[in-house]
């Protein structure tokens, strides 16, 4: 993966984390994510199901 692709991926992950952080705890719970796991969920390290 080249530098620009990594930068683009990182920016997308930061944007997704920012959007998830804007949700209230109930909405996160509906998605199956706790506030502590947002970064893992965005990075793909959180396994659902």
N, C-alpha and C positions, 0 to 999 in steps of 0.2 A: 504494500500500500504506500503510495507516495505521500509526500508531505501535505499537499493540498487536499487530498482525500481524507487524511487524518484530521486536518483542521476543520473540514466540512462536517465530518462525523462528530467531532468534539462539539462544534457549535450546535448541531442538531440535538445532541444529548443534553447540553446545557439548557437549550430552549424547552425540551420536553420536561426536564427536571423543574424548571421555573413554572411551567404550566401545571404540573402535578402539585407543586408546593402551593399554588394558588387555590387549589381545591380544599374544601373543608374535610374534616376527618370522616364524616359519614360518606361522602362521595368516594374518598379513597378506600374506605372499607368495602363499599359496593364493588370496587374494582379489584379487591383482594390485595390491596397494598397498604402497608402501614407507613406512616411518615418517615420512620427510620429506614425503610427499605426502598425509598424512592430512587436513590442513586443506583442501587443494585438492579432495580427493575428497568431503569433507563439503560444501564450498561449491558443488560442481558444476562446478569448473573443470578437473578431471582427466577426460580422455577415455579410455574403455576401448575396447579392440578395435582 
